[in-house]
Amino acid sequence: MDPELANVLDFVLKILPAVTLITVVCVGGWILNNWLRIKHGYPLDGAWGQALHPHTDKEAMERIKLLTGENAQLRAELGSVKDRLETIERIVTDQPHRLAKEIDALAIEANKVDRGGHA
């Protein structure tokens, strides 16, 4: 047998277990990943990113619509809470005489409107 061929064969036999181990670990990880995705309800992706499982049905689409509506409602509510908090922060951090002037101005304006005046 040719010594160069013997060296190549020896190299292949030494590296083959490592290549086999890496291949087994990668395939096992892929199987575990897909099993966990199925178990927890995440869609499986094809080679080009298209969803394979589960398919979206009418119930899922209705749930998405409901969640989208609820999300919009909660965002609007959060916006109003932020506005209220901003007002409270302004009241707390403003100088007392400025706040008193604003309250007095509102009271005077309210008195004008109550008496039939035009504001």
C-alpha positions as a LaTeX table, in Angstrom:
\begin{tabular}{lrrr}
\hline
Residue & $x$ (\AA) & $y$ (\AA) & $z$ (\AA) \\
\hline
Met1 & 0.00 & 0.00 & 0.00 \\
Asp2 & 1.19 & 3.49 & $-0.85$ \\
Pro3 & 2.45 & 5.40 & 2.27 \\
Glu4 & 0.64 & 8.59 & 1.21 \\
Leu5 & $-2.64$ & 6.70 & 0.87 \\
Ala6 & $-2.04$ & 5.10 & 4.26 \\
Asn7 & $-1.56$ & 8.56 & 5.82 \\
Val8 & $-4.80$ & 9.84 & 4.27 \\
Leu9 & $-6.69$ & 6.75 & 5.42 \\
Asp10 & $-5.24$ & 7.11 & 8.93 \\
Phe11 & $-6.29$ & 10.80 & 9.01 \\
Val12 & $-9.83$ & 9.95 & 7.86 \\
Leu13 & $-10.17$ & 7.23 & 10.50 \\
Lys14 & $-9.01$ & 9.66 & 13.21 \\
Ile15 & $-11.37$ & 12.47 & 12.19 \\
Leu16 & $-14.42$ & 10.28 & 11.40 \\
Pro17 & $-15.59$ & 9.90 & 15.05 \\
Ala18 & $-15.47$ & 13.68 & 15.58 \\
Val19 & $-17.43$ & 14.35 & 12.38 \\
Thr20 & $-19.97$ & 11.68 & 13.35 \\
Leu21 & $-20.35$ & 13.16 & 16.85 \\
Ile22 & $-20.87$ & 16.69 & 15.51 \\
Thr23 & $-23.46$ & 15.42 & 13.02 \\
Val24 & $-25.37$ & 13.48 & 15.68 \\
Val25 & $-25.38$ & 16.48 & 18.06 \\
Cys26 & $-26.63$ & 18.83 & 15.33 \\
Val27 & $-29.42$ & 16.51 & 14.19 \\
Gly28 & $-30.41$ & 15.81 & 17.80 \\
Gly29 & $-30.54$ & 19.56 & 18.52 \\
Trp30 & $-32.70$ & 20.13 & 15.45 \\
Ile31 & $-35.10$ & 17.38 & 16.55 \\
Leu32 & $-35.25$ & 18.76 & 20.10 \\
Asn33 & $-35.87$ & 22.28 & 18.78 \\
Asn34 & $-38.76$ & 21.16 & 16.59 \\
Trp35 & $-40.26$ & 19.05 & 19.37 \\
Leu36 & $-40.20$ & 22.01 & 21.77 \\
Arg37 & $-41.75$ & 24.30 & 19.16 \\
Ile38 & $-44.59$ & 21.83 & 18.56 \\
Lys39 & $-45.07$ & 21.24 & 22.29 \\
His40 & $-45.42$ & 24.97 & 23.02 \\
Gly41 & $-47.53$ & 25.81 & 19.96 \\
Tyr42 & $-45.00$ & 27.71 & 17.88 \\
Pro43 & $-45.25$ & 27.26 & 14.13 \\
Leu44 & $-42.66$ & 25.19 & 12.35 \\
Asp45 & $-40.77$ & 26.96 & 9.58 \\
Gly46 & $-39.90$ & 25.53 & 6.20 \\
Ala47 & $-36.64$ & 26.06 & 4.38 \\
Trp48 & $-37.75$ & 29.53 & 3.20 \\
Gly49 & $-39.41$ & 30.65 & 6.42 \\
Gln50 & $-42.97$ & 29.73 & 5.52 \\
Ala51 & $-45.09$ & 28.32 & 8.37 \\
Leu52 & $-45.70$ & 24.57 & 8.10 \\
His53 & $-47.54$ & 23.78 & 11.33 \\
Pro54 & $-49.98$ & 24.74 & 12.80 \\
His55 & $-52.02$ & 26.28 & 10.02 \\
Thr56 & $-54.01$ & 29.38 & 10.89 \\
Asp57 & $-57.71$ & 28.67 & 11.03 \\
Lys58 & $-60.75$ & 30.86 & 11.57 \\
Glu59 & $-60.54$ & 30.54 & 15.35 \\
Ala60 & $-56.91$ & 31.66 & 15.41 \\
Met61 & $-57.66$ & 34.60 & 13.12 \\
Glu62 & $-60.58$ & 35.66 & 15.35 \\
Arg63 & $-58.33$ & 35.44 & 18.39 \\
Ile64 & $-55.73$ & 37.58 & 16.62 \\
Lys65 & $-58.40$ & 40.19 & 15.82 \\
Leu66 & $-59.59$ & 40.24 & 19.45 \\
Leu67 & $-56.06$ & 40.54 & 20.78 \\
Thr68 & $-55.29$ & 43.32 & 18.30 \\
Gly69 & $-58.36$ & 45.24 & 19.44 \\
Glu70 & $-57.51$ & 44.72 & 23.09 \\
Asn71 & $-53.94$ & 45.81 & 22.40 \\
Ala72 & $-55.16$ & 49.06 & 20.80 \\
Gln73 & $-57.50$ & 49.71 & 23.74 \\
Leu74 & $-54.72$ & 49.12 & 26.26 \\
Arg75 & $-52.36$ & 51.40 & 24.33 \\
Ala76 & $-54.96$ & 54.17 & 24.37 \\
Glu77 & $-55.52$ & 53.69 & 28.09 \\
Leu78 & $-51.77$ & 53.75 & 28.68 \\
Gly79 & $-51.56$ & 57.01 & 26.73 \\
Ser80 & $-54.21$ & 58.62 & 28.94 \\
Val81 & $-52.44$ & 57.36 & 32.07 \\
Lys82 & $-49.18$ & 58.88 & 30.80 \\
Asp83 & $-50.95$ & 62.21 & 30.21 \\
Arg84 & $-52.40$ & 62.15 & 33.73 \\
Leu85 & $-49.02$ & 61.29 & 35.20 \\
Glu86 & $-47.41$ & 64.13 & 33.25 \\
Thr87 & $-50.01$ & 66.53 & 34.68 \\
Ile88 & $-49.39$ & 65.28 & 38.21 \\
Glu89 & $-45.63$ & 65.59 & 37.77 \\
Arg90 & $-46.08$ & 69.14 & 36.50 \\
Ile91 & $-48.25$ & 70.02 & 39.49 \\
Val92 & $-45.76$ & 68.56 & 41.94 \\
Thr93 & $-42.67$ & 70.10 & 40.37 \\
Asp94 & $-44.05$ & 73.55 & 39.41 \\
Gln95 & $-43.61$ & 76.52 & 41.66 \\
Pro96 & $-46.53$ & 77.04 & 44.06 \\
His97 & $-47.32$ & 80.62 & 42.98 \\
Arg98 & $-47.66$ & 79.58 & 39.32 \\
Leu99 & $-50.09$ & 76.80 & 40.24 \\
Ala100 & $-52.10$ & 79.22 & 42.39 \\
Lys101 & $-52.29$ & 81.68 & 39.47 \\
Glu102 & $-53.55$ & 78.97 & 37.12 \\
Ile103 & $-56.21$ & 77.85 & 39.63 \\
Asp104 & $-57.32$ & 81.44 & 40.19 \\
Ala105 & $-57.52$ & 82.01 & 36.43 \\
Leu106 & $-59.69$ & 78.93 & 36.05 \\
Ala107 & $-61.92$ & 80.02 & 38.92 \\
Ile108 & $-62.37$ & 83.50 & 37.41 \\
Glu109 & $-63.18$ & 81.95 & 34.04 \\
Ala110 & $-65.69$ & 79.59 & 35.65 \\
Asn111 & $-67.37$ & 82.53 & 37.44 \\
Lys112 & $-67.70$ & 84.43 & 34.17 \\
Val113 & $-69.32$ & 81.44 & 32.48 \\
Asp114 & $-71.66$ & 80.84 & 35.46 \\
Arg115 & $-72.84$ & 84.45 & 35.40 \\
Gly116 & $-73.75$ & 84.25 & 31.76 \\
Gly117 & $-70.63$ & 85.90 & 30.47 \\
His118 & $-68.88$ & 84.79 & 27.36 \\
Ala119 & $-65.50$ & 83.25 & 27.88 \\
\hline
\end{tabular}
